[in-house]
Amino acid sequence: MSISNKDEQQKIVIDIEIYRRVGTLILSAIFTLILMKYDMVVVEFILLGLSIGEIFINKKLCDKLNNLK
C-alpha cells in the first residue's frame, strides 16, 4: 500500500485516532467496572501494562506510516 497524496495520509491518521479513542472509551468502561470490584493496586498494575502496550502499538503504527512515505 502506498500513499499517493497528503489526503490519504491524513485519512489514515484520522482513522487511527478514531480507533484509539473508541478503544480508550471501551477500556474506560471496563476499568470503571473493575474499580468497583478490585483493589486499586491491581487496577494500577493493569493500567500500567495497558499503557506500555499502547506505547508499543503507537510506535508500530508510526513506523508503518513512516515506511509508507
Steps between C-alpha positions, in 0.01 A plus 500: 500500500639837407370843583483715190399828660460683828123441508546123524763541770272734696212252472718221641608718792138597574390134486776401742394777739133395484585135572724607789225712655238225464743256662561746783126538554448124517796453735376783722164331536665167581730653760214686661336164557830352624549788745170414659618146564879486554769677702656814356850345488382227262338756273816713498712206381246414231494862381881510497508190281242644262686830480822322407308298242350816351846656471625200300190498278533873429870455419420222252230713336737796470766274350247374244403855408865596462562198276209601276655838421 
